[in-house]
Structures are given as C-alpha cells and as structure tokens.
Amino acid sequence: MLRVGLTGGIGSGKSTVAGRLAEHGAVLIDADKLAREVVEPDTPGLAAVVEAFGPEVLAADGSLDRPKLAAVVFNSAEQRERLNGIVHPLVGKRTAEMLADAADDAVVIHDVPLLVEKNYAPMYHLVVVVDSDVEERVRRLAETRGMPEADARARIAAQASTEQRRAVADVWLDNSGTPDQVLAQADALWADRLVPFEANVRLHRWSDYGNARLYDYNPEWPLQAARLAARIKLVTGGLRVDHIGSTAVPGLPAKDIIDLQVTVSSLEQADSFAESLTQAGFPVSPENTGDRGKETKRFHHSADPGRLANIHLRAEGSTDWRQALLFRDWLRASEQERASYLELKQGIAKQYASGAIPDDAKDEWFDKALPRAESWAEATGWQP
C-alpha cells in the first residue's frame, strides 16, 4: 500500500486533483468529508460539539449550523483547538478503519487540509501539494462559494504559507491555469510515479539507478534530503540522520541520488529497523551491507522512482561513520579539494557512462585525501 498525503490551501483546487486520482483507481480518504460525517445528526460527535459550544450552533432541523460554528471558532485559537479536540480523534478513528479496509496494492490518497500545520508529512510515502496564485484562489472562493473577498483573504492568511508547504512537498502541482492543465499533471503523476512507487513498496524493491551522469548542483537536494530524513526519524524513533555524499556539498555536481547516514548503536539495532524502513519506502539491500568488503553498515535504497536515495545505517563512532561526515564537511570547507574531487567524478562518469561503476572506483583518491582531511579536522577542531 502506498500512502500519499495530499494538501493545498483553500481555493487551490486540490479536490480536483483528488477526484482525478480517484478516477484512476486511488482510494480517496477526504479528511474534510470525514469531519462532516462525524458530526452529522444523531452522532456522538455532534453531541460533543453541542456540549462544548451550546445548542446555538444547531440549525432548526437539528443539524450542525456550520457558519454559526465557524463564527465562534474562526477568530479564537483556543476555541479552534477545542473543536479540533473533538473532531480530530473521530476522524482519525474513521481514517484508520478505511486504511485497514484498503487492498494491499492500493494507492491511498489522504486529502488533508491541515497536513502541514499538524506536521503529518513524515507519515506518508509521498506528499503532494496543489497550489495556485493567491489572487486566483480569492477569485475562485468568491465565484464558487460566494465568499466575501475579505473573508477569503483572512482564511488564506490563517493557513500554512507557500514556503511551509514547499518544505514538505515531494510533488508540487501548479493549478493557477486551466483545469485541464492540472489534470494532465495528475495523470502524469499517477502513471509515472504513484503506480511504480506502490509496486516497489509492495514488492520490497528499489528504483532503477540509471547511469553515472553528473548533474549541476541542485539547491533542492538538501530540502529533499530533509524530507526523507523526517520519514526515517519517524520510523526509527528519532535516530540521528545526516545528509552525506556529494549532494550534501553546496556547489558540487553530483549524480541525482540523495545519500543519508543513519546513526545506530550497532548493526543489530540497524537490523531491527529493516522491516519498518522497508514499509516506509526504503527497502533493504541485503547483498550489499559492507564498506569495501567489510560488514560495517546496513544499506537501504529508495523505492520512489522520482527520488533516488541510498540509506546507510552505520554504528556511531565507527571509522566509516566518522569519515562520511568528515569528508562532507571538509569538502564543504575547501574549494580546492572540491575541484579535485569533481575532476575524479567527471573522469569516472565519462569512463563508465554506459555501465555500472565499480565499488572501488574512488578508493585510491579517498585513501590519498584522508590525511589531508584529517589535518583539516585537527586544525579546525572538527568533531562529527
């Protein structure tokens, strides 16, 4: 099962994307819809809301008068939290029931307006954000919901910012244009990423790593690494996760593969996380557990075809654990050494452009560079 978090600001059109993915066969769990269902007439949820806010929030027919309730809670953080304390546990229970009923090969789209605000992003294999220009969102809210402009702007301002959403977005869908444009994006997302990602998670396999091509440094790499690290921290109980390797060195061209190092107390602890990491989208690579022929780590890959990654689990204080951090920080600090390393990488990429790169292709350079890195560490007082 692939769990996809879908979010976007009010008026962004995420419901359009959710509906399209459901047409393709996704299981849609709409948090807003569930929030309405759990406070329908004669439900325990509605009874709790009336007890908390009084019978004046009821309409004449006994149903919840949503505009009246909104007027009570919208301008009060305390009242909003009070309402959320009633509704969210009920929505969570219903969500868990729907997940349990979903097929093993399902792509589950969880439409969650407050995904960013509630820090839910690490819970999903992938987070999709639908966005639109603010002025376009205001226009839509006025036309489709009859919302006054001032109210529309106030609601937009009360939600997560664009920057906050970008920080958690694995996929960013721009819905500022016509509906057919965002639907085309949704179609491509389904075919090119969600379907193969689900199969990889279910079958415990990783994505094809392609060739040795070097890409110009991408400032998105650290943000992508941070999102992967957050998922790993969630399933490992908060273990230290560091972005290492070439994509962690600003300005250095690299293969488009994120390397992360997870600090464990022992390889036995690393093994204890094998299943949970695999289910989270990082399948174990049991045939490749050693560094230079020695068993000094456990190795996982990413199952996401849209974000290749290597996950190295190494024991704290081990030689390779320390050197991975040392080389990263040393290269960050030295333009000359970055240039030397880039020359090596370019030569390897050219030599093995059409085939697999040998595991020891960089060993000679690293062996010669290690004394220079250690001298830098001693001179600067560097610690891992």
N, C-alpha and C positions, 0 to 999 in steps of 0.2 A: 504494500500500500504506500502510495506517495501522498504526503500531507503538504498542501500548498496553502499558504496564508495569502489572502487577497485583501487589499485595503486601498483607501484613497479618500480624499476629503469630500465633504458634502458637495454634490453637484459635479463631481469629477467624471461620473459615468461608469463606476466600477460594476454596477448592476448589469450594464450592457455586456461587459466582458464576462461576468459570471454566467449570464444566460447563454452566451456563445459557447463557453467551455462546457456547460451542461448539455448543450446540443450535441457536442462531440462525444459525450458519454461520461463526463465527470460527475461525481457525486457532490452535489452542492449543499453545503450547510451554511445557511444565511443567519448570522447572529441577530440581525435586526428582526427578521421574521420570527425567530425563536423568542426574542424578547417580547414580541407582541403576543405570541401564543401563550406564554407562561403567565400572562396577566389577563387572559380572557375571562368572561363571566363565569362564576362558579369554580374558579381555580384557587388553590391556596395562595398563589402569587398575588392575585388581585386582593384577596382578603388581607394579606400582609401590607399591601400598599395603602389600603383604606385605613388600616390601624395606624400606620405611620403618618399619613398626611391628611386624614379626615375624610368624611363622606362627600365633601365638596368637590373632590376630584372625580366624582362619578357623574356620568351623563344621566339623563332622565330614564333611559332604558336599563340602567344598572351596569353598563359597560364603562370602561375607563375613558374619561374625557382627557385625551392626550394634550390638547392645547392648555387646559387648566393646570395639568400636572407640570407641563413644561414651564409655565409661568412661575410656578413655585420653585422649581429646582434650577432653572437655567442660570440665574444670577447668584446662586449660592453654592459654593463648593461643598459646604457641609451637607446641604440637602441632596446634592447630586450623589455624594458618597453614600448617604443614607439609602437612596433609591437603588444605587448600584449594589449595595449590600444585600438587598432583597432579590433583585433580578438576576445578577450575575451567577450566583450559585445554582439557580434553577436552570439558567441557560447552559451552564457548564454540565449539569447532570444530563440534560437532553442531548447535548453535543456528544458526550461520552457514549450514550446509547446509540446514536446514529453512527459513530465511528465503529462501534462493536458490530453493527449490522452490515457494514460495508464489506464488499468482497476483498479477498486478499490481493487482487490485481487492480483495485480501484485507484483512481486519481481523485483524491478528495480535495475540493476547493472550499476552504473555510473563509467565508466573506465576513471580515471582522472590522468594523469601522474604527475601533479603538486599539487596533493591533500595535501601533507604535506607542501610544500613550500608556498602554499596560505592559509594555516590554515583552510581548508574546513572540517576537520574531524568532528567537532561537528554538522555539518548539517545532518549527516547520522545516521540511527539507528545502523549501524554496519560498521566498516571499515575493509576491508580485504587487507592484504599486501602480495604480491608474491615476494619472494626473492630468490636469487641464489648467489653462490660464485662469487666473482669478476672475478677470472680467467676464470670461466665458461662463464660469461657474455661477457668477451672480446673475447673468442673463438667463441661464437655464433655470435657476431656482425661481426667478420671477415668472418665467413663462410656464413652467410645468407644475409649480406648486403655489403660485400666486403669492410668493413670499416677498414682503417689502424689502427694498434694497438694503436698508439699514440692518434689518434682521439677518439677511443673508450674509452681509459682511461680518456681523458680530459672530455668527456661527462659524464662519470660516476662520476667523481670528482665534476662536476658542479651541480649535483643533490643532493637531501637530503641524509644525511648519514644513515647508518643502524640504529644507535641509535635514530635518529629523527623519522625514520619510526616505530621502535619498540614502541616508546612512544605513537603513535596513533593507533596501530594495535590491534583490538579486536581479529582478527584471523590472524595467521602467517602461510603462506603456503611455505614450502621449496621446491623450484624447481631446486635444484642442481643435482638431479638424472635424471632418465629417464622420458619421457613424461607420461608413464602410471602411474608412482608414483604420480605425481601432479594431474593427472586426477582423481585418486582414492580419493585423499584428497578433490577435488572439489565435487565429488559425495557425499561423506560423509557430507560435509558442507551443501550441498543443502538439503539432506534428514533429517539430524539430527538437523539443526539449522535454516536455512533460511525458510523452509516451515512452521514449527511450529511457528516461530517468526512472520511471516507475519499474520498467522491466529490469533495469540494472539493480535497483534496490531489492526487488523480489528475488532475483536470481543471484544476488551477492557477487556482482561483477562490477568492474570499473570501466570507465570510458577509454576509448582508443586514444593513445597519446600522440598519434600523428608523427611529425618529423622533427628535425632538430633546428628548425627555423628560429632565428632570434628576432624579437620584436623590440621596437623602441620602448624605453621606459614608460609605463602607464601609471599615472598618478592614482588610478582607481585600484591598483593592486593592493595597497595597504588597507583600503576600505573593504575589499573583497576578503582579504585575509582576516580582518576583524570579524566579519560576519560568520565565516567558517569557525573561527576560534570560539565565538559565543556558543555555537551549537555543540562544539566539543566540550566546552566547560560545563554546559548543562548536563551532558550525559556522563561526565566523569566527576561530578561533584565539585567543580571549581578548580581543577588542577591548572597549573601554570601552562599557558600555551603561548609560544613565541613565533612570530613571523621570521623565518630564516631564508637563506638562499638568495639568489640574485634578485628576485622580485622584491626583496626587502631592502635593497640598496638603491636609494634615490639616484636617478640618472643613469643607471646601468642597464643596457639592453639585456634581454633575457628570453628564454623560452616562456611561453604564456602558461606557466604552471606555478601555482602557489605552493610553497613548502612551509609546513608548520611543524614545530617541535613541541611535543607534549612531555612535560617533565613528570616522570613517575618515580616512585621509591625503589622499584625493582621490576624486572621483566615479568615476574609473577603478577604484580599489580597490573602491568600492561595487558597481560593475557586476560585478566578479569574483565577488561573493558571491550574485549574483541567483539562480543555479540552486540552490545549496546551501540558501539560505534558503527558496526555494520548496518544495524537497523536505522541508524541516523543518517545513512548515506555515505559511509566511509568503510567499504568492505576491506577485510584483512587480506594481506598478500602473504600467505604462509610460506611460499617458496623463496621469499626474499626478505629475510629477517636480520641479515648480518651486514656489518660495515666492513668492507674489504676482506670478506671471507670469515669474519669473526661475528659471533652472535652477540651483538651489543645493543640491539634495538628490536622493536616490532614495527612493522611497516604496513600502513593502510593507504588506500587511494580514495579519490572522489568518484562517486557513481554518477555525478552530474555531468552530462555531456557539454553543458555550457560553462562549466567552471572546473577545469582540471586542477587537481591538487594531490600532493604527497603529504602524508601524515607520518611523522617519525616519532615513535614513543621511545624515549631514552631515559635511563636512570640518572637521577640528579648526582652530579659530581663525577660522572664517568668522563673519560677522555673525549669521546666523540660528542657528548652533550656540551661540554665546555667549548670545544673547538668550533662547533656550529655557531655558537654565539660570538666567539672571539672573531672569527673570520668576517662575520656580518658587520660587526662594529668597527673592525679595522678597515674594511673596505669603505665603509661609510665615511671614515675619517681621512682617507688618503686618496687624493685624485690620481696620484702616480700609480698606486697599486691597483686602483680600479681600471686604469688604462692597460696595465699589464695583464690583468685577468681577462679583460674584454678581448684582447688580442688572442689569448688562448681560446676563448669561447668561439670567436669567429673562425679560427682555424679548424676547430672541431666540427662546427656547423657545416663548413664547406666540405670537409673530408667525409663526413657521414651524412650528407644531405639526403641520400636515398636509402639509408639503412639505420639499424639500431646503433646507438653509441655505446661502446664498451664501458663497463662499470669503472674501469681503472683509467679512463681517458685523461682525467685531470690529476691523477695521483702524483705524478712527478712534479707538477707545478706546485701543488699544495705542500709536498714534502720540502721543497726548497723555500717556499714562502713562510712556512711555520715559524722558523727562527726570527724572521722579520716581524711577524705578528706578535710573537712573544716579547720581543724587545719593545714594541709599541705598548703592549699591555703593562709591562714593568715601568716604563717611563711615565705613563699616564695614570697608573694606579687602577687600571681597569679591573672590574670584577664581573663575573657572569650574572 
